[in-house]
Amino acid sequence: MNATLTAIRRYPVKGMSGQDLPAADLTAGQAIPLDRRYGLLHGPAALDTETQGWRLPSDFFTLDRTEKLAALQTEFDEATQALIIRRGGRQVSRGRLDQPMGRTLLEQFFAAYLAGIVPGMPRLIEAQHGAFGDSEEPSVTLLNLASLRDLEERIAKQPVDPRRLRANLLVDGIDPWTERGWIGRTLTIGAATLEVVETLDCTPGNDVNPDTGVADLSLPNIMERGYGHSQILLRARVTGGGRIAVGDPVTPAE
């Protein structure tokens, strides 16, 4: 069976909507361009203007703690650097992330929308190098759709939207859980190479329904009971840059 790349997805603002891409140009040692480039700080972290570079995931509003973010539809316009926010299909805010006034408008919206969750004014920041991923090392995450289908059919007994897992690269065409044998191996996708570093556990953020913003599953517990583990994603580092595109074969080194 041959693995194929079926989707490429980036998340320009950490914790918010993903964007599907037909192709992406990967660079060694980096995440997918614009993936987790921005983040929304809360509480004391929003007052910290000294810290540079990567920050702890707990510094940001994310679905792990703020599931109602999933009820918003956010779109990043790369040409204008604007973040457009919709709720129920209606635009509720818009601002340019590269301009102070634009960030202020967005921060005011989030302060009202998330009022009472964390005190203080949220602050949007940009990663100057790398990305605000859950790992300090810039990475990409992979999901085998066959493993997700196995989870749906045998364990969860209901559909599990792959958007819950917030993976960058979706792969299909291989048996369920085959990807667990890729740890430590190099994958070739299009003109790029990636080294698979580790499996990743599900988190409470993966329980959140991407359409309703409600945590209506308990994936970590379901997987622990059914499989004895809660790992369904892979984390990989880009070791060789190049262009990848939907439809490319995903080939592990022998």
Disulfide bonds with the S-S distance in Angstrom:
none
